[in-house]
Amino acid sequence: MMSLIQFRYEEILHRLKRTQPVLSPPHDRKPAAVALILRQGITGLELFFIQRSHHPDDPWSGNIAFPGGGVEPQDLSLQHTAERETMEEVGIDLTSALFLGRLSDIVGHNLPVRVSCFVYGLQETPVPVLSSEIREAFWVTFEHLTAAEHQIIQPVSFEGRTFKVPAIHLHPAKPVLWGITYRLVNQFRYLLVSDTIPPGEYDLPR
């Protein structure tokens, strides 16, 4: 089997094209969209993450995430939402990036949100320009994200509750990766490993 870190954009594009993402119906869930941004690093594939600034009105305050946010009235599509939010939050113009495809929607366990994720590959790495909503932006190798020793069960606090969740240990100085972004990373990993999109809820208890 091909080493995970050796995947190139053409292979990822091919795999996303021949799978069928599961798109959740709107129902009463608030739609949002994020961008999973890739680059080819020195040692292999890398994913772009942000850490949100601490803010009392943000339920994901301080969390690790992909750039993105809620749909605005002027947005032409969910993909447009992901691209607009990425430009606003980190100053990266995805309209000039290689669009690779879409993952299955994720429905929030703890908030009434439905998140759509669009995958992009960068040919060159721009310097992020962070808005006040973003504390930090950084890259993580796919090898690190998928390494068994970084898969943990971690207590987290959310809206006054504390519970244990599967997570990925990124760095001693950073929060763990958990929740919706963790589930999207798992979905992307599953796609590269098995060439399919997993059916239904495939990873976490609530």
N, C-alpha and C positions, 0 to 999 in steps of 0.2 A: 504493500500500500504506500502511496505517496506520503512523504513526511508532511505534517500539517503546515510547517513553516515555509514549504516550497510552493504553496498555491499562488498562482498569478491571476491577474484580473480576468484574463480570457477564460480560465477554468471556472472562476466564481460566477462570471456572467453566464456561462453555459449551464451551470448547475441551477442558478436562479431561474433561467428561462424555461428549463424543462421540469420545474416543480410548480405546484399550484398553491400559492399562499392562501391561508384561510382568513377571509375578511369577515370580521364580526359585524352583525347588523347594528345600527345605531342604538336602538332602544332608548334608555334614559341615560346612557353613558356620554359624558362630554368628550368630543373628539379632540385628539392631539396627534402631533406627528413629530418624529425625531429622525436624525440622520446618523447612520452608522458609517463613519468615514474611515477609509483605509489608505495606507501608504505602504510602499515596498521599502522597508528599512534595510539596514546593512545585514542583519541576521535573519530577515524574513518579514512576513506580514505583520503590520502593526495597526492597532485600533486607536481612535482618538476619543478621549474622554474629557469631561469637564467636572469640576467640583463647584456646586452651587454656593453662592454666598449665603451667609447666615442672615435670615430675615424672618421675623415672627409671623408674617402673613404667608410664607411659603411652606406648604406641608412637606416639601422635599428639601428644606433648608439644610445646607451643608452636605448633601448627599452627592455621590458620584453618579454621573448620568451621561447620556449622549445629548448634544445640543438639540433643542427643539422646544415646543410649547403648544399652547392651545390654538385652535383655529380662530382666525379673525374674519370679519365680514368681507374684507377685500381679497381674501385668498381665493385663488382660482381652483385650487385642488388641495388635497392633503399633502401631495408632494411639494406644492408651492409653499405650504405652511412650513414644512421641514426646511426648505431652502431659505425662506425669509427669516425664520427664527435663528438659523445658523449664522446668517449674515449679521443679524442684530446682536447676537450673543457673543460671537467670537470673530466676526469680520471675515469669514471665509466664504467666497463666492462659489457655490456649488454648480452654478449654471455652466461653468467652464470645466467642471470635473466629469469623469466618466460615470454615467449612471449605470449601475450594475443590476438593479432589480429591487424587489420588495420582499420583506419577510411577512409572516403571518401576524395579524393584529394581536395585541396583548390587552386583556381586560384586567383592570386593576382589582386586586384582592381587597384593598383597604380604602380606596377612593373610587367614586363612580366615573372612571375615565377609561377611554378606549384609545390605545396608542398604536399608530401605524408607523412602521419603520422602513426607511428607504436607504439603500446601500449605494455608496459612491466610492470611487477610487481616484486618488489624486496622483497626477503625474509629477507635480512639484509641490513642495511643502511650504505654504505661506506662513508668515509669522502671525499668530492669532492676535487680534485686537479685542481685548475683553471688555464687555460691558460691566456695569455695576452689579449685575445679577450673577456674575461669574467670578469666583475666587481664584480659580486656577484652571489651566488647560494642559493636557499632557498626553503622551502616547504610551501604549503598553503593547508589548509583543504578544502575538497570538500564542506563542509557545508558553509564555508566562501564564496567560489566562487559562490554558488547558492543562497545565501541569498538575498532577494529582496532589502534590504537597501544598498547593495553594487553595485547594477546595476545603472549606471549613464550615462548621456550624457556629453561628455567632449570635449572641444576644444583641438586639437592636431595639431602639425606642422610637415609637411613631405615635404622634398625637396622644401622648400621655400613657401609652401602653408599652410594655416591654415583652418581647417574645423572641424565641430562637428561630433563626432561618438559615438555610444554606447560603453561602456567600463565597466570594473569592478574595483572598488576601492579596492586596496590591503592593503595599509598602508600609513599613512601620509608622510613617508619619501621615498616612492617608486613611480615611475611612474605608471600611470594606465595601466591596461592590455587592449589592443585594437588590431584591425587589424587581421591578419591571425591567430595569437595564440588565440585571443578572439573567433574567429569563430570555431577553433578546440575545444576549451573548451566547447562552446555552443553545438557543435555536440556531444561531449562525454556526456554532461549532458542530451541532448535529448535522446540519446541511453539508458541511465539508467532509465530515467523517463518513456519513452513510448515504449521501447524495439524495436525501429526502427531507421533507419538512415533517417533523413529528406530529402525530394527530392529537388534537385537543390539548388539555393541560397535562404536560409531560414532566414537570419537575418538582413543584413545591406544594407543601401544605400551606394553608392560609396562616 
